[in-house]
Amino acid sequence: MIHEAIEYIRKEIREHLDILDTEIIVDHPHALKEQNHQNAIFLSLVNLQEETSLKNSPFTVRINNQTHSKEPPIHLNLFILFSFAFSDYKTSLERLSQTMGFFQRKKFFDGSNAAVPFPAGLKKLIFDLFSLDFERLSYLWGIQGGNYFPSIVYKVRLIEIQQAEPEIIKEIDTIQVDTELM
């Protein structure tokens, strides 16, 4: 689901900015150093975080009047770095502004408001601007080789990971009480 979510985001931005496939790339930030990857927007996953507030899901579900055991899904927040690596600095800043404006105007995506086909395994993607202070920003770019490009980080909520299929469990339908001991 992580790849599907990031690829969907790439396609939405490509559609909104009316740019070519080669101008918006999903890759690790080290790829920014390569000369053949200039003049593009890079989307890079820089962190994952479990959404613990949704961890208290029930372990049983009812399907066709049968009780099934099912591990609750994992809900993840993705931290995606959008880097704007254009040879013309002005173009980088323009694309940065256009991308920020896009997510300011459209904070969530689901099947009802998608410009491109929304992935079947996803329910909803919610975008929150994630501001890094200078120290964290310096650290982030330092571990990537030190070359800074105009960039922004968005926290994308909620990616649901659910692999296990429900298993039928025996239901407790009666309780016997021995009253002779009383």
Secondary structure, DSSP 4 states (H G I P E B T S, - for coil): -HHHHHHHHHHHHHHHHT--GGGEEE--GGGGGSGGG-SEEEEEEEEEEE-GGG----SEEEETTEEEE-PPPEEEEEEEEEEEE-SSHHHHHHHHHHHHHHHHH--EE-TTT-SSPPPTT---EEEEEEPPPHHHHHHHHHTTTS---SEEEEEEEEEEE--PPPEE-----------TT-
